[in-house]
Amino acid sequence: MKKVLRSVSVLIIAGVLLVGCNKNSAKFVATTWLNDFYHTDYEAAIPYSTDLTRKQLDQFANLASYVTDSNKKELKKLVVTVKDVKEKGDTAIATYIVSDNPREQNITLVKINGKWLVLFTKNDSFNSADYVPEQPTGPDSTTINITPVDTNATEPAKNAD
């Protein structure tokens, strides 16, 4: 009886561990990708990336070639913690923090062919959810005064000299 109970316990624990360590969960993918990204290990992040994200990673890899080895060692010390993942259909938003920045940030994931992948574009900024980009200053179409021209006029305009 003890052997049966022990076997059942082992099976239950193994089942819990397998479910808890799902390598295709949005949280696992977000955690793995973010750690690879912040540690400048862009090659390792590729399997968890959409095609568009892979192109961005290639650009980051090119830029990383200019980062000194001592700076890369410092980046490897960063700790990324995924605090929450909200899934809605084939899209998920992972909220996370990085040890050098206490503000919550978000990353988007999409499910493609049943596999969660990170969707990161050049327009993403790794900013917090309440980040509002600065509004451009200077003239735009709402501040320029344009005087309409009467195209139906039969006489040419007289010079006001």
Contacts in CASP RR format, 6 or more apart in sequence:
PFRMAT RR
TARGET T0000
AUTHOR 0000-0000-0000
METHOD contacts of the structure
MODEL  1
MKKVLRSVSVLIIAGVLLVGCNKNSAKFVATTWLNDFYHTDYEAAIPYST
DLTRKQLDQFANLASYVTDSNKKELKKLVVTVKDVKEKGDTAIATYIVSD
NPREQNITLVKINGKWLVLFTKNDSFNSADYVPEQPTGPDSTTINITPVD
TNATEPAKNAD
21 28 0 8 1.000
22 28 0 8 1.000
24 114 0 8 1.000
24 115 0 8 1.000
24 116 0 8 1.000
25 85 0 8 1.000
25 116 0 8 1.000
26 85 0 8 1.000
26 87 0 8 1.000
26 92 0 8 1.000
26 94 0 8 1.000
26 109 0 8 1.000
26 111 0 8 1.000
26 116 0 8 1.000
27 82 0 8 1.000
27 85 0 8 1.000
27 94 0 8 1.000
28 116 0 8 1.000
29 48 0 8 1.000
29 109 0 8 1.000
29 116 0 8 1.000
29 117 0 8 1.000
29 118 0 8 1.000
30 82 0 8 1.000
30 85 0 8 1.000
30 92 0 8 1.000
30 94 0 8 1.000
30 96 0 8 1.000
30 107 0 8 1.000
30 109 0 8 1.000
30 116 0 8 1.000
30 118 0 8 1.000
31 80 0 8 1.000
31 82 0 8 1.000
31 96 0 8 1.000
32 44 0 8 1.000
32 45 0 8 1.000
32 48 0 8 1.000
33 45 0 8 1.000
33 48 0 8 1.000
33 49 0 8 1.000
33 107 0 8 1.000
33 118 0 8 1.000
34 80 0 8 1.000
34 82 0 8 1.000
34 94 0 8 1.000
34 96 0 8 1.000
34 107 0 8 1.000
35 80 0 8 1.000
36 42 0 8 1.000
36 44 0 8 1.000
36 45 0 8 1.000
36 48 0 8 1.000
37 45 0 8 1.000
37 57 0 8 1.000
37 60 0 8 1.000
38 75 0 8 1.000
38 78 0 8 1.000
38 80 0 8 1.000
38 98 0 8 1.000
39 75 0 8 1.000
39 76 0 8 1.000
39 78 0 8 1.000
40 60 0 8 1.000
40 64 0 8 1.000
40 67 0 8 1.000
40 72 0 8 1.000
40 75 0 8 1.000
42 57 0 8 1.000
42 58 0 8 1.000
42 60 0 8 1.000
42 61 0 8 1.000
42 64 0 8 1.000
43 61 0 8 1.000
45 57 0 8 1.000
45 118 0 8 1.000
46 54 0 8 1.000
46 57 0 8 1.000
48 116 0 8 1.000
48 117 0 8 1.000
48 118 0 8 1.000
49 57 0 8 1.000
49 117 0 8 1.000
49 118 0 8 1.000
49 120 0 8 1.000
50 110 0 8 1.000
50 112 0 8 1.000
50 117 0 8 1.000
50 118 0 8 1.000
50 119 0 8 1.000
50 120 0 8 1.000
52 119 0 8 1.000
52 120 0 8 1.000
52 121 0 8 1.000
53 117 0 8 1.000
53 118 0 8 1.000
53 119 0 8 1.000
53 120 0 8 1.000
53 121 0 8 1.000
56 120 0 8 1.000
56 121 0 8 1.000
56 122 0 8 1.000
59 122 0 8 1.000
64 72 0 8 1.000
67 75 0 8 1.000
77 99 0 8 1.000
78 98 0 8 1.000
78 99 0 8 1.000
78 100 0 8 1.000
79 98 0 8 1.000
79 99 0 8 1.000
80 96 0 8 1.000
80 97 0 8 1.000
80 98 0 8 1.000
80 99 0 8 1.000
81 96 0 8 1.000
81 97 0 8 1.000
81 98 0 8 1.000
81 99 0 8 1.000
82 94 0 8 1.000
82 95 0 8 1.000
82 96 0 8 1.000
83 95 0 8 1.000
83 96 0 8 1.000
83 97 0 8 1.000
83 104 0 8 1.000
84 94 0 8 1.000
84 95 0 8 1.000
85 92 0 8 1.000
85 93 0 8 1.000
85 94 0 8 1.000
85 95 0 8 1.000
85 109 0 8 1.000
86 92 0 8 1.000
86 93 0 8 1.000
86 95 0 8 1.000
89 111 0 8 1.000
90 110 0 8 1.000
90 111 0 8 1.000
90 112 0 8 1.000
91 108 0 8 1.000
91 109 0 8 1.000
91 110 0 8 1.000
91 111 0 8 1.000
92 108 0 8 1.000
92 109 0 8 1.000
92 110 0 8 1.000
92 111 0 8 1.000
92 116 0 8 1.000
93 106 0 8 1.000
93 107 0 8 1.000
93 108 0 8 1.000
93 109 0 8 1.000
94 106 0 8 1.000
94 107 0 8 1.000
94 108 0 8 1.000
94 109 0 8 1.000
95 104 0 8 1.000
95 105 0 8 1.000
95 106 0 8 1.000
95 129 0 8 1.000
96 104 0 8 1.000
96 105 0 8 1.000
96 106 0 8 1.000
96 107 0 8 1.000
97 103 0 8 1.000
97 104 0 8 1.000
97 105 0 8 1.000
98 105 0 8 1.000
103 128 0 8 1.000
104 128 0 8 1.000
104 129 0 8 1.000
105 126 0 8 1.000
105 127 0 8 1.000
105 128 0 8 1.000
105 129 0 8 1.000
106 128 0 8 1.000
106 129 0 8 1.000
107 118 0 8 1.000
107 120 0 8 1.000
107 124 0 8 1.000
107 126 0 8 1.000
108 118 0 8 1.000
108 119 0 8 1.000
108 120 0 8 1.000
108 124 0 8 1.000
109 116 0 8 1.000
109 117 0 8 1.000
109 118 0 8 1.000
109 119 0 8 1.000
110 116 0 8 1.000
110 117 0 8 1.000
110 119 0 8 1.000
111 117 0 8 1.000
125 131 0 8 1.000
END
